Amino acid sequence: MKKDSKTQLLDHSQAKVRLLGEYLKRYLNIIVNDRYTERIKIYDLFCGEGTYENLGEGSPLVIMRQVKDIHFINQAKLNKIPPIDCSFNDIEKAKVEKVKQSIKDKSLYYPSFGEIEYTSNEYSLELSRLMEIIPKLRKQKAFIFIDPYGYKHIRASDIKNLLAKGNSEVLLFLPTQFMYRFDSNGTPESLKDFIEEITSYKDWRENDSVWKFIEQLKDGFKNYLEDKFVDTFTIQKDPQTVFCLFFFSSHIKGFEKMLEAKWEIDTEQGKGWNFTNNTPSLFVEQKTNPLEEKLYTFLEEVPRYNGELYEFTLRAGFLTKHINEIFYNWQNNNKVEVVTSNGQKARKGAFYIDYKHFKEDNKRAKFKLTTYGTI
Ligand SMILES: C[S@@+](CC[C@H](N)C(=O)[O-])C[C@H]1O[C@@H](n2cnc3c(N)ncnc32)[C@H](O)[C@@H]1O
């Protein structure tokens, strides 16, 4: 019997909510301790029914587990943390009722966490409500999870508006396989409209794989959202089907937390999840480290400072531990010279590529290649 993704939480959907949970864990941990944020708001706009027939847990329960965890961890340390308000919406009232019941049955909410709200509105209505609320938030942060069945409701301009104030992050699921299939097969108006917003449709190149389709969408979003941070997490359901989560952030630290979450799930490539359960295929070619190539080209242009290198690494979808590994290697092989701001050679292994130095001392060290032409 074919398993139904609407009543059962199948493995690929499990991967989706796992990324959500891994991210929230890291995000909440930073925000509750930043000594600035006074309130956090989490919105799940297509929340579904919470518990599936096979007892799998959907997004609302995954969110509440993280909220409960961060609360109890801090309570144990006697840390007072800001309230975290959660809002769950789905057009089907019965589903929202089920969510409410599951949260109650599993004791996932206590009033001391913050407010909780259940609504059954059409997405567009929720969106206009958010457009009212988010710009007015002061010293508050919002996280919005958008997980529709299709993409016809979704507009890139809405995402742009949600991010406009710089106090929110968005995680959006797109059924890229279905979009791609149409793209190569007579594009319907809805897809044209979607693409038209992020990149002029006449500039859209036909893709010969869903992976390239996703890359082009990502580049389109990056271009369209200018200074915002954009990343993807692919979910390969079977050899023919690839869906994708898109993550949008206004803040480099939130972005770093998302990258950490995806590298936690895909320790090999930080790219996504696949149906083979993450075991790297024997047939996958071991290519040169793609960050190493990009970094080399970046440094070939001009020498770079630690702050620039921090941003460069994250925007390329990698973590600081990856760039540090490369520099250790290069330093051992005399391929790079690292000089501190007072003109002296930096201590071996001291690279200062992290958020703290990005914020406070972004020209602490300068990196210059000593050999050009080959890595
Ligand atoms: C992919 S499911 C959500 C799954 C859920 N996030 C989870 O992790 O279990 C999409 C949900 O969107 C709801 N939905 C469909 N059209 C909607 C609309 N126009 N506005 C709000 N919700 C809608 C459906 O009832 C369905 O529960």
The ligand as a MOL file (V3000), in Angstrom:
LIG
                    3D

  0  0  0     0  0            999 V3000
M  V30 BEGIN CTAB
M  V30 COUNTS 27 29 0 0 0
M  V30 BEGIN ATOM
M  V30 1 C 2.4550 20.3430 4.2900 0
M  V30 2 S 1.0800 20.5240 5.3520 0 CHG=1
M  V30 3 C 1.7880 21.1500 6.8360 0
M  V30 4 C 2.5420 20.1430 7.6160 0
M  V30 5 C 3.0450 20.6200 8.9580 0
M  V30 6 N 3.8650 21.8020 8.8630 0
M  V30 7 C 3.8280 19.5110 9.6480 0
M  V30 8 O 5.0440 19.6240 9.8860 0
M  V30 9 O 3.2020 18.5200 9.9950 0 CHG=-1
M  V30 10 C 0.2140 21.8970 4.7190 0
M  V30 11 C -0.9710 22.3620 5.5260 0
M  V30 12 O -1.4820 23.5520 4.9570 0
M  V30 13 C -2.8850 23.6210 5.1970 0
M  V30 14 N -3.4260 24.6000 4.2080 0
M  V30 15 C -3.7300 24.3820 2.9270 0
M  V30 16 N -4.1100 25.5290 2.3310 0
M  V30 17 C -4.0120 26.5170 3.2680 0
M  V30 18 C -4.2390 27.9190 3.2690 0
M  V30 19 N -4.6420 28.5430 2.1770 0
M  V30 20 N -4.0130 28.6250 4.3880 0
M  V30 21 C -3.5770 27.9930 5.5220 0
M  V30 22 N -3.3540 26.6570 5.5780 0
M  V30 23 C -3.5660 25.9200 4.4750 0
M  V30 24 C -3.3440 22.1990 5.0290 0
M  V30 25 O -4.5170 21.9520 5.7680 0
M  V30 26 C -2.1560 21.3970 5.5690 0
M  V30 27 O -2.3610 21.0000 6.8920 0
M  V30 END ATOM
M  V30 BEGIN BOND
M  V30 1 1 1 2
M  V30 2 1 2 3
M  V30 3 1 2 10
M  V30 4 1 3 4
M  V30 5 1 4 5
M  V30 6 1 5 6
M  V30 7 1 5 7
M  V30 8 2 7 8
M  V30 9 1 7 9
M  V30 10 1 10 11
M  V30 11 1 11 12
M  V30 12 1 11 26
M  V30 13 1 12 13
M  V30 14 1 13 14
M  V30 15 1 13 24
M  V30 16 1 14 15
M  V30 17 1 14 23
M  V30 18 2 15 16
M  V30 19 1 16 17
M  V30 20 1 17 18
M  V30 21 2 17 23
M  V30 22 1 18 19
M  V30 23 2 18 20
M  V30 24 1 20 21
M  V30 25 2 21 22
M  V30 26 1 22 23
M  V30 27 1 24 25
M  V30 28 1 24 26
M  V30 29 1 26 27
M  V30 END BOND
M  V30 END CTAB
M  END
